[in-house]
Amino acid sequence: MNNQVKIVPELYEYFKKIEDEIKSGNKTNEGEYKLIKKGVDLLKQDYKKGEHVSKRNQKAYSYYIKKYGITNLWKLNVSKDWRIIYTIQGNEIEVISIILESLSHKEYERKFGY
């Protein structure tokens, strides 16, 4: 099975901006850059690396359905303090993990109502 990881455009642009800053010597957001990269690498290894978010969590689902039209939602704990929110699309031949958001644990708790 072919497993791909994609990032929504606004997060990808932010990721590239941080990458450019690092290349020019500004390491302010290097930690966040490494966490996003780690999340991508983990999902390339196994798209089910994260935990499925229950559809009963309407606060989270309604936001992502409205913004991205998703049908499933997953959360990956990249570190103790960082989360990657993603959705999965595909079939038996190809699976695509689409990273929707990268956020701190505190932001995650607020957005998901914990």
C-alpha positions, 0 to 999 in steps of 0.5 A: 500500500502506498502511504502519502502525507500532504499538508493543507496549503495554509499550514504548508506555507507557514511550514515553508516560511519557518524553513526559510527563516531557519535557513537565513539564521532565524531559529525562533520557530525551529522547535515548531518546524521540527515537530511538524516535520516529525509528525509528517515522518511518523505519518509516512511510516503509519497513517494510523499512528495517531488516535481517531477522534470520536464523532461525538466530539462535535466541537472539534468535528464541526470546525473541521467539517466546516473548514475542510469537509472532512469525514474522519478526524485523527490526532497525533501526539508528536510530543508531550506538548504538541499535536498534529490534527489530520484526516485520512483519505484513500482506498486499499491501494493508496492512503493519504494522510492530510495534515490540517493543523499543528498546535500546542497541547494547550491550543488542542485542549481549547479547540477540542473542549477538554 
